[in-house]
Amino acid sequence: MKKLSITSIIRLVLLSFIISLFFACSSTSSMDKPASLKDFMPEGNSKASDATVKYWAIPAQYKDVPIEQIKSQIEITDYMVMKGAATDAGTEAMTRHFGKEGAKSVAPGGGAMPDETPKNKRDREALAQYTDKLITLEGVVALFGTQKTSPVDIKERIPGKYEIWFCADKNQERKPCRYRAFLLYEGPEGKGKEIFTKENVIRIWGVILGEEIIRLHVGMGGFNYKRYPRIRVLDLEVIS
């Protein structure tokens, strides 16, 4: 048998390498989609989840602070001292929640938002001064509507994170509740409206994060917009 020369052997090795490289490249179809940015992002790192984490975050100065120390530093014990709370919501504040920028933004349900009055602006700025202040309040969970048969106003959009409309009326009036606060409360998952009943009187300790605006039905198809304090609950006690 004729022996192969060194040159022929080298050519065979190079040819084998080129053939194997060809099949390796062709194994990935040209129809495959290119990798997206999402493929390289860790789970839960979306803008939506970042916004949620920020929305529910306890301000840094109160994070990991013992609750007894928090309670000893409470600055607000009476809802009525908060200027700007339970007042009409002006256009500038409403646009952050409901619409585009500008005095004539479209309001929920259609129609144009009213211009912000000087009083509304003063109220908004007055309530803003309480941001990051520690507060304790006693009251009940507000009703979804104004009737005694209405369910309590609690939502659990995220497991274990409850959005609660709280009624801070001293006399526990609920038809309708005037002095409200919007609570962000973390508790056991999946309990929903079983956490509190209409009869429960509760006390909360928390930190004011800013304002929350709600659209209230005022009859004959009309609506009113009100601003209330938004509170991140740090501790909660059922009194009765």
MDAnalysis code that builds the backbone (N, CA, C; Angstrom):
import MDAnalysis as mda
import numpy as np

u = mda.Universe.empty(720, n_residues=240, atom_resindex=np.repeat(np.arange(240), 3), trajectory=True)
u.add_TopologyAttr("name", ["N", "CA", "C"] * 240)
u.add_TopologyAttr("resid", np.arange(1, 241))
u.add_TopologyAttr("resname", ["MET", "LYS", "LYS", "LEU", "SER", "ILE", "THR", "SER", "ILE", "ILE", "ARG", "LEU", "VAL", "LEU", "LEU", "SER", "PHE", "ILE", "ILE", "SER", "LEU", "PHE", "PHE", "ALA", "CYS", "SER", "SER", "THR", "SER", "SER", "MET", "ASP", "LYS", "PRO", "ALA", "SER", "LEU", "LYS", "ASP", "PHE", "MET", "PRO", "GLU", "GLY", "ASN", "SER", "LYS", "ALA", "SER", "ASP", "ALA", "THR", "VAL", "LYS", "TYR", "TRP", "ALA", "ILE", "PRO", "ALA", "GLN", "TYR", "LYS", "ASP", "VAL", "PRO", "ILE", "GLU", "GLN", "ILE", "LYS", "SER", "GLN", "ILE", "GLU", "ILE", "THR", "ASP", "TYR", "MET", "VAL", "MET", "LYS", "GLY", "ALA", "ALA", "THR", "ASP", "ALA", "GLY", "THR", "GLU", "ALA", "MET", "THR", "ARG", "HIS", "PHE", "GLY", "LYS", "GLU", "GLY", "ALA", "LYS", "SER", "VAL", "ALA", "PRO", "GLY", "GLY", "GLY", "ALA", "MET", "PRO", "ASP", "GLU", "THR", "PRO", "LYS", "ASN", "LYS", "ARG", "ASP", "ARG", "GLU", "ALA", "LEU", "ALA", "GLN", "TYR", "THR", "ASP", "LYS", "LEU", "ILE", "THR", "LEU", "GLU", "GLY", "VAL", "VAL", "ALA", "LEU", "PHE", "GLY", "THR", "GLN", "LYS", "THR", "SER", "PRO", "VAL", "ASP", "ILE", "LYS", "GLU", "ARG", "ILE", "PRO", "GLY", "LYS", "TYR", "GLU", "ILE", "TRP", "PHE", "CYS", "ALA", "ASP", "LYS", "ASN", "GLN", "GLU", "ARG", "LYS", "PRO", "CYS", "ARG", "TYR", "ARG", "ALA", "PHE", "LEU", "LEU", "TYR", "GLU", "GLY", "PRO", "GLU", "GLY", "LYS", "GLY", "LYS", "GLU", "ILE", "PHE", "THR", "LYS", "GLU", "ASN", "VAL", "ILE", "ARG", "ILE", "TRP", "GLY", "VAL", "ILE", "LEU", "GLY", "GLU", "GLU", "ILE", "ILE", "ARG", "LEU", "HIS", "VAL", "GLY", "MET", "GLY", "GLY", "PHE", "ASN", "TYR", "LYS", "ARG", "TYR", "PRO", "ARG", "ILE", "ARG", "VAL", "LEU", "ASP", "LEU", "GLU", "VAL", "ILE", "SER"])
u.atoms.positions = np.array([
    [0.846, -1.208, 0.000],
    [0.000, 0.000, 0.000],
    [0.873, 1.247, 0.000],
    [0.505, 2.176, -0.859],
    [1.295, 3.393, -0.982],
    [1.139, 4.249, 0.261],
    [2.275, 4.648, 0.837],
    [2.239, 5.473, 2.030],
    [1.915, 6.922, 1.667],
    [1.162, 7.586, 2.570],
    [0.835, 8.999, 2.371],
    [2.015, 9.861, 2.784],
    [2.198, 10.923, 2.043],
    [3.267, 11.863, 2.399],
    [2.818, 12.743, 3.547],
    [3.790, 13.392, 4.169],
    [3.488, 14.303, 5.291],
    [2.564, 15.419, 4.821],
    [2.801, 15.883, 3.606],
    [1.966, 16.966, 3.057],
    [0.519, 16.522, 2.907],
    [0.317, 15.278, 2.437],
    [-1.046, 14.746, 2.265],
    [-1.747, 14.603, 3.603],
    [-1.010, 14.157, 4.619],
    [-1.592, 13.994, 5.966],
    [-2.053, 15.346, 6.509],
    [-1.224, 16.370, 6.349],
    [-1.576, 17.703, 6.840],
    [-2.837, 18.204, 6.146],
    [-2.914, 17.943, 4.808],
    [-4.095, 18.371, 4.051],
    [-5.351, 17.671, 4.550],
    [-5.232, 16.360, 4.847],
    [-6.381, 15.602, 5.356],
    [-6.842, 16.139, 6.711],
    [-5.891, 16.481, 7.575],
    [-6.238, 17.023, 8.904],
    [-6.951, 18.355, 8.767],
    [-6.447, 19.226, 7.912],
    [-7.077, 20.534, 7.695],
    [-8.476, 20.380, 7.115],
    [-8.615, 19.435, 6.151],
    [-9.927, 19.195, 5.544],
    [-10.924, 18.705, 6.573],
    [-10.496, 17.813, 7.453],
    [-11.374, 17.278, 8.511],
    [-11.819, 18.401, 9.449],
    [-10.882, 19.296, 9.779],
    [-11.199, 20.415, 10.677],
    [-12.227, 21.357, 10.056],
    [-12.040, 21.647, 8.749],
    [-12.965, 22.552, 8.049],
    [-14.358, 21.941, 7.966],
    [-14.442, 20.629, 7.662],
    [-15.735, 19.946, 7.571],
    [-16.454, 19.961, 8.918],
    [-15.729, 19.675, 10.015],
    [-16.351, 19.653, 11.352],
    [-16.825, 21.044, 11.757],
    [-16.051, 22.079, 11.392],
    [-16.446, 23.445, 11.694],
    [-17.707, 23.838, 10.935],
    [-17.827, 23.379, 9.695],
    [-19.008, 23.667, 8.873],
    [-20.269, 23.095, 9.499],
    [-20.197, 21.796, 9.925],
    [-21.375, 21.157, 10.522],
    [-21.729, 21.784, 11.870],
    [-20.729, 22.232, 12.627],
    [-21.002, 22.867, 13.926],
    [-21.754, 24.171, 13.724],
    [-21.357, 24.948, 12.730],
    [-22.030, 26.226, 12.464],
    [-23.427, 26.016, 11.909],
    [-23.587, 24.994, 11.063],
    [-24.889, 24.767, 10.435],
    [-25.888, 24.137, 11.380],
    [-25.429, 23.646, 12.545],
    [-26.353, 23.020, 13.509],
    [-27.285, 24.049, 14.128],
    [-26.875, 25.350, 14.111],
    [-27.742, 26.415, 14.611],
    [-28.493, 27.009, 13.439],
    [-29.793, 26.819, 13.424],
    [-30.600, 27.265, 12.286],
    [-30.587, 28.770, 12.158],
    [-30.600, 29.231, 10.937],
    [-30.666, 30.672, 10.685],
    [-32.023, 31.233, 11.059],
    [-33.004, 30.342, 11.382],
    [-34.336, 30.794, 11.751],
    [-34.450, 31.056, 13.244],
    [-33.422, 30.652, 14.022],
    [-33.476, 30.889, 15.465],
    [-33.493, 32.376, 15.748],
    [-34.266, 32.793, 16.777],
    [-34.336, 34.196, 17.151],
    [-33.071, 34.592, 17.906],
    [-32.608, 35.814, 17.721],
    [-31.451, 36.269, 18.494],
    [-31.823, 36.399, 19.965],
    [-30.864, 36.257, 20.848],
    [-31.129, 36.373, 22.285],
    [-31.592, 37.785, 22.603],
    [-32.623, 37.889, 23.416],
    [-33.140, 39.196, 23.794],
    [-32.490, 39.649, 25.090],
    [-32.686, 40.946, 25.407],
    [-32.152, 41.487, 26.651],
    [-32.728, 40.747, 27.846],
    [-33.977, 40.304, 27.714],
    [-34.640, 39.596, 28.805],
    [-33.908, 38.317, 29.174],
    [-33.297, 37.658, 28.158],
    [-32.586, 36.407, 28.415],
    [-31.375, 36.616, 29.308],
    [-30.857, 37.832, 29.351],
    [-29.661, 38.106, 30.131],
    [-29.974, 38.789, 31.458],
    [-31.272, 39.056, 31.695],
    [-31.661, 39.732, 32.924],
    [-32.078, 38.711, 33.969],
    [-31.603, 38.859, 35.204],
    [-32.036, 37.947, 36.257],
    [-33.517, 38.092, 36.521],
    [-34.148, 37.043, 37.021],
    [-35.589, 37.087, 37.302],
    [-35.910, 38.187, 38.293],
    [-37.059, 38.834, 38.076],
    [-37.515, 39.861, 38.997],
    [-36.775, 41.181, 38.860],
    [-35.991, 41.346, 37.789],
    [-35.219, 42.571, 37.631],
    [-35.858, 43.513, 36.619],
    [-37.145, 43.365, 36.380],
    [-37.843, 44.226, 35.435],
    [-38.144, 45.564, 36.081],
    [-38.467, 46.544, 35.216],
    [-38.800, 47.861, 35.734],
    [-40.025, 47.798, 36.632],
    [-40.974, 46.923, 36.260],
    [-42.206, 46.805, 37.047],
    [-41.901, 46.336, 38.455],
    [-41.057, 45.299, 38.593],
    [-40.760, 44.783, 39.924],
    [-39.936, 45.789, 40.712],
    [-39.040, 46.519, 40.028],
    [-38.255, 47.548, 40.705],
    [-39.176, 48.630, 41.266],
    [-40.167, 49.009, 40.479],
    [-41.112, 50.030, 40.926],
    [-41.922, 49.536, 42.115],
    [-42.291, 48.258, 42.085],
    [-43.066, 47.679, 43.181],
    [-42.253, 47.657, 44.464],
    [-41.000, 47.236, 44.347],
    [-40.115, 47.192, 45.524],
    [-39.962, 48.586, 46.115],
    [-39.768, 49.567, 45.246],
    [-39.599, 50.943, 45.709],
    [-40.873, 51.457, 46.371],
    [-42.029, 51.113, 45.781],
    [-43.311, 51.575, 46.309],
    [-43.554, 51.061, 47.724],
    [-43.145, 49.804, 47.977],
    [-43.398, 49.174, 49.270],
    [-42.241, 49.331, 50.250],
    [-41.153, 49.924, 49.828],
    [-39.953, 49.981, 50.662],
    [-40.158, 50.835, 51.914],
    [-39.598, 50.365, 53.015],
    [-39.556, 51.156, 54.242],
    [-38.407, 52.147, 54.102],
    [-38.626, 53.430, 54.387],
    [-37.537, 54.406, 54.291],
    [-36.304, 53.936, 55.054],
    [-35.144, 54.193, 54.489],
    [-33.882, 53.654, 55.010],
    [-33.674, 53.958, 56.488],
    [-34.080, 55.153, 56.941],
    [-33.817, 55.535, 58.327],
    [-34.633, 54.737, 59.342],
    [-35.668, 54.009, 58.845],
    [-36.496, 53.220, 59.757],
    [-36.365, 51.716, 59.520],
    [-35.604, 51.338, 58.539],
    [-35.443, 49.926, 58.232],
    [-34.577, 49.256, 59.295],
    [-35.016, 48.098, 59.767],
    [-34.299, 47.303, 60.765],
    [-34.190, 47.996, 62.127],
    [-34.980, 49.043, 62.341],
    [-35.016, 49.700, 63.647],
    [-36.039, 48.975, 64.521],
    [-35.707, 48.610, 65.765],
    [-36.666, 47.922, 66.645],
    [-37.968, 48.707, 66.752],
    [-39.084, 47.982, 66.732],
    [-40.386, 48.648, 66.717],
    [-40.618, 49.480, 67.973],
    [-40.078, 49.054, 69.109],
    [-40.254, 49.837, 70.335],
    [-39.559, 51.192, 70.215],
    [-38.428, 51.204, 69.515],
    [-37.735, 52.475, 69.283],
    [-38.551, 53.351, 68.340],
    [-39.165, 52.710, 67.322],
    [-40.045, 53.448, 66.404],
    [-41.178, 54.100, 67.178],
    [-41.808, 53.329, 68.047],
    [-42.959, 53.834, 68.797],
    [-42.579, 54.989, 69.721],
    [-41.357, 54.964, 70.220],
    [-40.916, 56.033, 71.123],
    [-40.621, 57.324, 70.369],
    [-40.525, 57.241, 69.034],
    [-40.191, 58.409, 68.217],
    [-41.379, 58.934, 67.416],
    [-42.575, 58.407, 67.685],
    [-43.767, 58.832, 66.947],
    [-43.969, 60.340, 67.070],
    [-44.228, 60.988, 65.925],
    [-44.396, 62.443, 65.901],
    [-45.856, 62.862, 65.750],
    [-46.670, 62.025, 65.092],
    [-48.059, 62.386, 64.827],
    [-48.979, 61.350, 65.467],
    [-49.856, 61.807, 66.338],
    [-50.789, 60.902, 67.014],
    [-52.246, 61.281, 66.747],
    [-52.460, 62.355, 66.020],
    [-53.816, 62.828, 65.741],
    [-53.921, 63.180, 64.260],
    [-54.848, 62.546, 63.580],
    [-55.043, 62.790, 62.134],
    [-55.276, 64.267, 61.847],
    [-55.988, 64.926, 62.727],
    [-56.426, 66.297, 62.474],
    [-55.282, 67.307, 62.436],
    [-54.111, 66.948, 62.915],
    [-53.001, 67.898, 62.883],
    [-52.352, 67.964, 61.502],
    [-52.666, 66.999, 60.637],
    [-52.040, 66.963, 59.314],
    [-52.759, 67.911, 58.350],
    [-52.164, 69.057, 58.132],
    [-52.733, 70.012, 57.201],
    [-52.621, 69.463, 55.777],
    [-53.674, 69.617, 55.023],
    [-53.677, 69.143, 53.647],
    [-54.281, 67.764, 53.466],
    [-54.453, 67.012, 54.560],
    [-55.063, 65.686, 54.469],
    [-56.570, 65.806, 54.349],
    [-57.193, 64.869, 53.628],
    [-58.647, 64.846, 53.432],
    [-59.134, 66.119, 52.747],
    [-58.374, 66.585, 51.750],
    [-58.755, 67.787, 51.005],
    [-58.905, 67.437, 49.535],
    [-59.469, 68.385, 48.780],
    [-59.615, 68.179, 47.334],
    [-58.248, 68.031, 46.680],
    [-58.169, 67.133, 45.702],
    [-56.911, 66.902, 44.987],
    [-56.859, 67.787, 43.754],
    [-55.781, 68.529, 43.614],
    [-55.623, 69.420, 42.468],
    [-55.027, 68.707, 41.275],
    [-55.080, 69.365, 40.149],
    [-54.663, 68.772, 38.878],
    [-53.222, 68.291, 38.887],
    [-52.314, 69.111, 39.399],
    [-50.894, 68.741, 39.342],
    [-50.637, 67.424, 40.047],
    [-51.259, 67.222, 41.191],
    [-51.080, 65.971, 41.913],
    [-51.784, 64.826, 41.204],
    [-52.944, 65.095, 40.621],
    [-53.726, 64.047, 39.974],
    [-53.031, 63.476, 38.752],
    [-52.252, 64.297, 38.046],
    [-51.607, 63.807, 36.831],
    [-50.623, 62.694, 37.127],
    [-50.050, 62.668, 38.312],
    [-49.102, 61.617, 38.664],
    [-49.807, 60.274, 38.791],
    [-51.113, 60.321, 39.050],
    [-51.868, 59.091, 39.271],
    [-52.745, 58.697, 38.086],
    [-53.326, 59.716, 37.416],
    [-54.410, 59.410, 36.496],
    [-54.203, 59.814, 35.046],
    [-53.374, 60.805, 34.755],
    [-53.382, 61.295, 33.391],
    [-52.080, 61.896, 32.933],
    [-52.163, 62.551, 31.790],
    [-51.011, 63.208, 31.206],
    [-50.761, 64.531, 31.915],
    [-49.637, 65.126, 31.611],
    [-49.303, 66.393, 32.233],
    [-50.151, 67.509, 31.647],
    [-50.390, 68.515, 32.465],
    [-51.127, 69.672, 31.974],
    [-52.468, 69.824, 32.649],
    [-52.942, 71.042, 32.715],
    [-54.166, 71.338, 33.450],
    [-55.396, 70.733, 32.812],
    [-55.322, 70.388, 31.528],
    [-56.489, 69.852, 30.851],
    [-56.316, 68.368, 30.543],
    [-55.627, 67.645, 31.399],
    [-55.471, 66.210, 31.211],
    [-56.815, 65.514, 31.322],
    [-56.911, 64.339, 30.711],
    [-58.152, 63.578, 30.762],
    [-58.263, 62.879, 32.097],
    [-59.364, 63.061, 32.776],
    [-59.593, 62.438, 34.071],
    [-60.156, 61.041, 33.886],
    [-60.063, 60.183, 34.907],
    [-60.651, 58.850, 34.808],
    [-62.136, 58.942, 34.505],
    [-62.608, 58.117, 33.578],
    [-64.019, 58.136, 33.231],
    [-64.359, 59.186, 32.185],
    [-63.332, 59.906, 31.694],
    [-63.578, 60.911, 30.661],
    [-63.692, 62.307, 31.228],
    [-63.661, 63.270, 30.359],
    [-63.759, 64.657, 30.774],
    [-62.399, 65.232, 31.118],
    [-62.340, 66.540, 31.236],
    [-61.075, 67.206, 31.539],
    [-60.936, 67.440, 33.032],
    [-59.716, 67.354, 33.508],
    [-59.470, 67.660, 34.910],
    [-59.615, 69.157, 35.133],
    [-60.110, 69.555, 36.285],
    [-60.219, 70.983, 36.573],
    [-58.841, 71.567, 36.841],
    [-58.724, 72.888, 36.647],
    [-57.468, 73.546, 36.968],
    [-57.202, 73.446, 38.466],
    [-55.922, 73.367, 38.820],
    [-55.571, 73.333, 40.236],
    [-55.717, 74.736, 40.819],
    [-56.456, 74.834, 41.909],
    [-56.661, 76.131, 42.545],
    [-55.505, 76.426, 43.494],
    [-55.324, 77.687, 43.855],
    [-54.276, 78.013, 44.836],
    [-54.450, 77.254, 46.150],
    [-55.703, 77.050, 46.573],
    [-55.942, 76.304, 47.807],
    [-55.497, 74.850, 47.666],
    [-55.835, 74.222, 46.525],
    [-55.421, 72.833, 46.320],
    [-53.903, 72.709, 46.342],
    [-53.227, 73.663, 45.735],
    [-51.761, 73.655, 45.713],
    [-51.212, 73.782, 47.125],
    [-51.801, 74.671, 47.924],
    [-51.343, 74.841, 49.307],
    [-51.569, 73.560, 50.106],
    [-52.724, 72.926, 49.885],
    [-53.022, 71.686, 50.609],
    [-52.040, 70.583, 50.231],
    [-51.736, 70.483, 48.942],
    [-50.801, 69.449, 48.482],
    [-49.422, 69.648, 49.104],
    [-48.966, 70.895, 49.103],
    [-47.655, 71.196, 49.672],
    [-47.656, 71.011, 51.187],
    [-48.798, 71.290, 51.828],
    [-48.889, 71.125, 53.279],
    [-48.783, 69.656, 53.666],
    [-49.486, 68.790, 52.936],
    [-49.429, 67.362, 53.252],
    [-48.042, 66.784, 52.959],
    [-47.383, 67.309, 51.938],
    [-46.062, 66.805, 51.557],
    [-45.034, 66.993, 52.660],
    [-45.233, 67.975, 53.537],
    [-44.249, 68.235, 54.589],
    [-44.215, 67.120, 55.644],
    [-45.222, 66.248, 55.620],
    [-45.255, 65.153, 56.598],
    [-44.603, 63.873, 56.078],
    [-44.114, 63.892, 54.856],
    [-43.450, 62.717, 54.302],
    [-42.276, 62.315, 55.182],
    [-42.174, 61.020, 55.467],
    [-41.133, 60.418, 56.310],
    [-41.357, 60.645, 57.796],
    [-42.495, 61.230, 58.168],
    [-42.817, 61.391, 59.583],
    [-43.449, 60.105, 60.123],
    [-43.151, 59.789, 61.374],
    [-43.740, 58.617, 62.023],
    [-45.109, 58.975, 62.585],
    [-46.058, 58.035, 62.457],
    [-47.437, 58.314, 62.835],
    [-48.067, 57.087, 63.480],
    [-49.004, 57.318, 64.401],
    [-49.839, 56.246, 64.925],
    [-51.284, 56.715, 64.904],
    [-52.185, 55.824, 64.486],
    [-53.602, 56.155, 64.395],
    [-54.441, 54.988, 64.870],
    [-55.614, 55.305, 65.380],
    [-56.577, 54.273, 65.782],
    [-57.836, 54.452, 64.947],
    [-58.391, 53.338, 64.457],
    [-59.601, 53.446, 63.652],
    [-60.058, 52.092, 63.157],
    [-60.769, 52.098, 62.047],
    [-61.317, 50.870, 61.472],
    [-60.983, 50.820, 59.990],
    [-61.128, 49.635, 59.398],
    [-60.952, 49.518, 57.955],
    [-62.171, 50.145, 57.287],
    [-61.935, 51.037, 56.352],
    [-63.039, 51.708, 55.666],
    [-63.818, 50.710, 54.812],
    [-65.078, 51.031, 54.578],
    [-65.908, 50.209, 53.713],
    [-65.694, 50.610, 52.262],
    [-65.879, 49.657, 51.366],
    [-65.691, 49.934, 49.943],
    [-66.686, 50.988, 49.463],
    [-67.911, 50.901, 49.963],
    [-68.937, 51.886, 49.629],
    [-69.334, 52.646, 50.871],
    [-70.540, 53.152, 50.883],
    [-71.004, 53.924, 52.039],
    [-72.083, 53.191, 52.832],
    [-72.464, 51.998, 52.376],
    [-73.511, 51.254, 53.056],
    [-72.918, 50.295, 54.088],
    [-73.680, 49.976, 55.101],
    [-73.216, 49.065, 56.145],
    [-72.923, 47.675, 55.599],
    [-73.580, 47.317, 54.498],
    [-73.386, 45.987, 53.926],
    [-72.183, 45.918, 52.977],
    [-71.515, 47.052, 52.739],
    [-70.372, 47.061, 51.828],
    [-69.215, 46.254, 52.417],
    [-68.418, 45.610, 51.562],
    [-67.247, 44.881, 52.061],
    [-66.168, 45.856, 52.503],
    [-65.244, 45.387, 53.331],
    [-64.132, 46.246, 53.729],
    [-63.220, 46.479, 52.531],
    [-62.586, 47.643, 52.498],
    [-61.809, 48.074, 51.339],
    [-60.350, 47.617, 51.475],
    [-60.102, 46.336, 51.142],
    [-58.767, 45.741, 51.204],
    [-58.487, 45.049, 49.873],
    [-57.288, 45.279, 49.342],
    [-56.872, 44.592, 48.116],
    [-55.531, 43.909, 48.365],
    [-55.375, 42.717, 47.768],
    [-54.115, 41.976, 47.849],
    [-53.643, 41.705, 46.418],
    [-53.078, 42.729, 45.785],
    [-52.610, 42.582, 44.411],
    [-51.353, 41.718, 44.350],
    [-50.545, 41.788, 45.400],
    [-49.323, 41.001, 45.517],
    [-49.472, 40.140, 46.761],
    [-49.183, 38.813, 46.673],
    [-49.352, 37.953, 47.839],
    [-48.664, 38.509, 49.092],
    [-49.449, 38.650, 50.146],
    [-48.908, 39.112, 51.417],
    [-48.773, 40.619, 51.546],
    [-49.129, 41.365, 50.498],
    [-49.050, 42.825, 50.551],
    [-50.461, 43.394, 50.395],
    [-50.930, 44.058, 51.436],
    [-52.315, 44.507, 51.477],
    [-52.402, 46.030, 51.376],
    [-53.279, 46.478, 50.485],
    [-53.587, 47.898, 50.339],
    [-54.929, 48.132, 51.035],
    [-54.903, 48.903, 52.083],
    [-56.080, 49.047, 52.954],
    [-56.466, 50.521, 53.065],
    [-57.739, 50.802, 52.800],
    [-58.243, 52.132, 53.112],
    [-58.720, 52.119, 54.557],
    [-58.093, 52.966, 55.336],
    [-58.278, 53.014, 56.784],
    [-59.110, 54.235, 57.136],
    [-60.009, 54.086, 58.088],
    [-60.868, 55.180, 58.522],
    [-60.417, 55.639, 59.904],
    [-59.911, 56.878, 59.966],
    [-59.349, 57.385, 61.215],
    [-60.299, 58.304, 61.965],
    [-61.592, 58.246, 61.635],
    [-62.554, 59.044, 62.394],
    [-62.528, 58.607, 63.855],
    [-62.439, 59.591, 64.742],
    [-62.377, 59.249, 66.166],
    [-63.647, 58.550, 66.634],
    [-64.779, 58.926, 66.064],
    [-66.045, 58.315, 66.489],
    [-66.400, 57.094, 65.643],
    [-65.442, 56.623, 64.801],
    [-65.618, 55.416, 63.993],
    [-66.771, 55.524, 63.001],
    [-67.110, 56.731, 62.586],
    [-68.146, 56.896, 61.575],
    [-67.648, 56.348, 60.241],
    [-68.558, 55.680, 59.468],
    [-68.134, 55.072, 58.207],
    [-69.123, 55.339, 57.071],
    [-69.985, 56.322, 57.193],
    [-71.001, 56.546, 56.168],
    [-71.049, 58.013, 55.740],
    [-70.209, 58.489, 54.871],
    [-68.939, 57.866, 54.465],
    [-67.834, 58.267, 55.424],
    [-66.695, 57.619, 55.339],
    [-65.555, 57.990, 56.170],
    [-64.881, 59.217, 55.562],
    [-64.648, 60.216, 56.359],
    [-64.036, 61.441, 55.853],
    [-62.511, 61.427, 56.020],
    [-62.055, 61.015, 57.200],
    [-60.629, 61.090, 57.499],
    [-59.961, 59.745, 57.234],
    [-59.551, 59.553, 55.999],
    [-58.999, 58.273, 55.570],
    [-57.478, 58.323, 55.501],
    [-56.903, 57.129, 55.466],
    [-55.474, 56.977, 55.182],
    [-55.328, 55.702, 54.364],
    [-54.374, 55.703, 53.468],
    [-54.122, 54.546, 52.624],
    [-52.938, 53.792, 53.212],
    [-53.199, 52.554, 53.673],
    [-52.177, 51.773, 54.361],
    [-51.556, 50.732, 53.444],
    [-50.241, 50.598, 53.514],
    [-49.513, 49.501, 52.878],
    [-49.062, 48.590, 54.004],
    [-49.671, 47.403, 54.065],
    [-49.458, 46.498, 55.193],
    [-49.045, 45.124, 54.701],
    [-47.955, 44.588, 55.235],
    [-47.513, 43.244, 54.903],
    [-47.988, 42.269, 55.973],
    [-48.620, 41.180, 55.529],
    [-49.142, 40.190, 56.458],
    [-49.132, 38.812, 55.831],
    [-49.808, 37.858, 56.462],
    [-49.861, 36.498, 55.901],
    [-50.540, 36.486, 54.543],
    [-50.045, 35.660, 53.648],
    [-50.568, 35.611, 52.283],
    [-51.963, 34.984, 52.211],
    [-52.725, 35.446, 51.244],
    [-53.981, 34.805, 50.897],
    [-55.126, 34.996, 51.865],
    [-54.979, 35.899, 52.822],
    [-56.051, 36.089, 53.801],
    [-57.081, 37.108, 53.325],
    [-56.628, 38.025, 52.477],
    [-57.546, 39.007, 51.915],
    [-58.375, 39.714, 52.967],
    [-59.667, 39.675, 52.765],
    [-60.564, 40.407, 53.659],
    [-60.867, 39.649, 54.945],
    [-60.206, 38.509, 55.138],
    [-60.370, 37.783, 56.391],
    [-59.471, 38.348, 57.484],
    [-58.509, 39.189, 57.109],
    [-57.576, 39.732, 58.100],
    [-58.318, 40.567, 59.134],
    [-59.223, 41.442, 58.651],
    [-59.986, 42.296, 59.550],
    [-61.459, 42.228, 59.182],
    [-62.296, 42.423, 60.166],
    [-63.739, 42.505, 59.941],
    [-64.165, 43.973, 60.053],
    [-65.397, 44.224, 59.744],
    [-65.912, 45.590, 59.847],
    [-65.904, 46.092, 61.287],
    [-65.977, 45.154, 62.231],
    [-66.079, 45.537, 63.633],
    [-64.723, 45.765, 64.297],
    [-63.651, 45.306, 63.673],
    [-62.330, 45.432, 64.296],
    [-61.879, 46.886, 64.398],
    [-61.453, 47.253, 65.590],
    [-60.785, 48.536, 65.796],
    [-59.294, 48.229, 65.867],
    [-58.506, 48.925, 65.056],
    [-57.080, 48.629, 65.006],
    [-56.257, 49.889, 65.248],
    [-55.039, 49.686, 65.720],
    [-54.080, 50.783, 65.846],
    [-52.883, 50.454, 64.982],
    [-52.453, 51.439, 64.234],
    [-51.302, 51.241, 63.363],
    [-50.165, 52.191, 63.766],
    [-48.956, 51.720, 63.553],
    [-47.762, 52.557, 63.682],
    [-47.055, 52.488, 62.340],
    [-46.685, 53.621, 61.805],
    [-46.072, 53.588, 60.490],
    [-45.372, 54.874, 60.137],
    [-44.970, 54.963, 58.876],
    [-44.286, 56.146, 58.375],
    [-45.034, 56.650, 57.142],
    [-45.231, 57.953, 57.077],
    [-45.951, 58.559, 55.958],
    [-45.029, 58.612, 54.740],
    [-45.500, 58.045, 53.630],
    [-44.707, 58.010, 52.403],
    [-45.030, 59.160, 51.453],
    [-46.198, 59.747, 51.622],
    [-46.624, 60.801, 50.704],
    [-48.137, 60.866, 50.676],
    [-48.691, 61.124, 49.493],
    [-50.137, 61.226, 49.380],
    [-50.698, 60.125, 48.496],
    [-51.948, 59.815, 48.690],
    [-52.683, 58.891, 47.832],
    [-53.976, 59.586, 47.433],
    [-54.313, 59.534, 46.156],
    [-55.509, 60.206, 45.661],
    [-56.563, 59.173, 45.303],
    [-57.791, 59.447, 45.688],
    [-58.890, 58.531, 45.423],
    [-60.006, 59.299, 44.724],
    [-60.695, 58.603, 43.835],
    [-61.852, 59.193, 43.160],
    [-63.107, 58.744, 43.891],
    [-63.878, 59.676, 44.374],
    [-65.080, 59.379, 45.147],
    [-66.318, 59.737, 44.334],
    [-67.278, 58.840, 44.357],
    [-68.554, 59.078, 43.675],
    [-69.398, 60.001, 44.539],
    [-69.929, 61.061, 43.942],
    [-70.710, 62.032, 44.714],
    [-72.159, 62.107, 44.240],
    [-72.598, 61.092, 43.480],
    [-73.983, 61.052, 43.045],
    [-74.214, 61.714, 41.700],
    [-75.272, 61.284, 41.020],
    [-75.677, 61.823, 39.721],
    [-74.537, 61.731, 38.698],
    [-73.739, 60.656, 38.791],
    [-72.669, 60.445, 37.833],
    [-71.455, 61.323, 38.040],
    [-71.425, 62.078, 39.142],
    [-70.297, 62.972, 39.395],
    [-69.224, 62.324, 40.259],
    [-68.014, 62.870, 40.175],
    [-66.902, 62.358, 40.964],
    [-66.146, 63.517, 41.600],
    [-65.523, 63.207, 42.715],
    [-64.660, 64.168, 43.384],
    [-63.342, 63.473, 43.668],
    [-62.251, 64.228, 43.677],
    [-60.929, 63.666, 43.911],
    [-60.382, 64.197, 45.222],
    [-59.972, 63.278, 46.095],
    [-59.489, 63.654, 47.417],
    [-58.083, 63.110, 47.641],
    [-57.325, 63.840, 48.443],
    [-55.970, 63.394, 48.788],
    [-55.921, 62.984, 50.260],
    [-55.197, 61.906, 50.498],
    [-55.039, 61.381, 51.848],
    [-53.588, 60.933, 52.046],
    [-53.143, 60.796, 53.292],
    [-51.784, 60.305, 53.521],
    [-51.658, 58.827, 53.163],
    [-50.530, 58.468, 52.554],
    [-50.197, 57.060, 52.288],
    [-49.177, 56.636, 53.335],
    [-49.476, 55.564, 54.060],
    [-48.672, 55.162, 55.216],
    [-48.161, 53.734, 55.045],
    [-46.866, 53.564, 55.210],
    [-46.272, 52.215, 55.238],
    [-46.338, 51.740, 56.676],
    [-47.146, 50.709, 56.925],
    [-47.357, 50.201, 58.276],
    [-46.127, 49.439, 58.756],
    [-45.653, 49.784, 59.961],
    [-44.518, 49.101, 60.568],
    [-44.960, 48.135, 61.657],
    [-46.092, 48.438, 62.256],
    [-46.663, 47.541, 63.263],
    [-48.154, 47.807, 63.343],
    [-48.903, 46.777, 63.733],
    [-50.360, 46.885, 63.779],
    [-50.888, 46.034, 64.923],
    [-51.902, 46.556, 65.609],
    [-52.516, 45.835, 66.730],
    [-54.034, 45.909, 66.624],
    [-54.688, 44.767, 66.744],
    [-56.152, 44.739, 66.776],
    [-56.587, 44.987, 68.220],
    [-57.250, 46.097, 68.452],
    [-57.657, 46.483, 69.799],
    [-58.924, 45.732, 70.205],
    [-59.868, 45.609, 69.267],
    [-61.117, 44.905, 69.575],
    [-61.713, 44.326, 68.300],
])
